[in-house]
């Protein structure tokens, strides 16, 4: 896949309407207050550039997973064990209303220091009227794209209606890296109707992660953690083709341990993937890649923040106990591997980092990354949250804004929301 794409700087936006896909899928509390505005801030450089260069900006985004069809909503809720008698039309409307982008429009106004108008719909009469009246230097935010069932289906009619808001000489700018692995109407479909380029956020992700995969400063060390081998299969496989060292931590390390005949007690285990784990160990040997697995484990007598704990050798977890973190010897092994690296890519925590007593391994790896002179790339999701939480965010070269997207990127998969952009 070609990652060398045209950016917003390669097109003339003066006096034009720009349909800008952002990732405003922000966390909120029960009152609808935004608890973390990082994703809104991440869109500001592109929005500001467009406004400074005489464009009228029509921003759009999804928020959460609304179900726009009442009957389907009832079916899904019933499958989750809810009583169908309680699932009223009124309750569905309330659930949908909670996913409005109104709080985002308010926060974006504050950050930009100018009014951001919110359309009452996405491509309906209100959006059409407000888009038609929009002048250069003004910002309109469309209502949640997923309020329309055509969004997730990449329906051509919905994509066409979105594109039409920008007019016949409009431009489409994609800046929602967190959503480019999905072929939706607002992330890919609209590129069939408007010239499509990337914003600064996507440009940065493509340059940094793409550069690390295509021509890394060596040695390239990949650290992979998280719960399941099954969710990282493609990533491990692809990184064994390009990395010098691959480090395995987190819940998925117990599947590797069991595959080698070790005892893992009550630890997370995917028995169906043991053969695959053995194949990866074999592939590493054939490719001359160092594959580092834990040599000791901190385990707990239950999955609890206050669990009793003990440190044992890897593969020797007693019955009734479960692995919760990497042990001190493993920490030293992993931190040493990072110290001399040229590039480090990290995706997934080393243990149950949400329990402070079992966050030691994750914290140590984050600290080692903060001290190395290597290019350090954090691949979104839990590792990004861990780095932010531990206060090392400003010491990293790049923290990806897309968990699922960065994983698929590292897997070497084509990203529909990037493939659709014009080649540079």
Secondary structure, DSSP 8 states (H G I E B T S, - for coil): ----B-BGGGS--TT-EEEEE------B-TT--BS--HHHHHHHHHHHHHHHTT-EEEEE---S-----HHHHHHHHHHTT--GGG--HHHHHHHHHTT-SHHHHHHHHHHHTS-EEE-SSSSSHHHHHHHHH--TT-EEE---GGGSTTTTTT-HHHHHHHHHTT-TT-EEEE--GGGTTS--TTTTGGGGTSEEEE-HHHHHHHHHHHHHHHS--SSEEEEE-SS-STTTHHHHHHHHHH-SEEEE-STTHHHHHHHTT-EETTS---GGGHHHHHHHHHHHHHHT-EEE--SEEEEESSSSTT--EEEEETTEE-TT-EEEEE-HHHHHHHHHHHHT-SEEEEES-SS-TTSGGG-HHHHHHHHHHHH-SSEEEE-SHHHHHHHHHHT-GGGSSEE-S-HHHHHHHHTT---HHHHTS-B-
